[in-house]
Amino acid sequence: YLEVHVATPVEVCSVRDVKGLYAKQAAGEISGLTGVDDPYEAPESPDLRIESHQQTVQESAAALHALLTERGLA
């Protein structure tokens, strides 16, 4: 078991939101959106943290592949 945390600031999540949940929350149509009006707790010590707002998809995939290789899982 490996824990991979894809860390993304809520502002970036809002911009990337294809379902429109952040807009609905801002308009008062929904509540309980994690990281906005419902607490979000990032993992304390994941095996890998991917900063999706700073890393490309290719960089993220390479980091994951490197971890899997390092652990003998790839």
C-alpha positions, 0 to 999 in steps of 0.5 A: 500500500502506498499513499499518494497525495495529489495536493492542489490548492482550492483556487486551482480546484475551482478553476479546473472544476468541470462539474461546476461544484465550486460555482454552485457552492459560491452561489449557495446552491450546495454546501459541504464542499471539501476544502471550502466549507467542509474541513480538508485534512491533508495526509500527514506523511504520504509516500509521495506528494504531487503538487499538481499546480506546479508539476506537469502530468509527465512530471507527476507520472515520472515521480509516481513511476520512480516511487513504484520502481524504488519500492519494487512495484514497477 
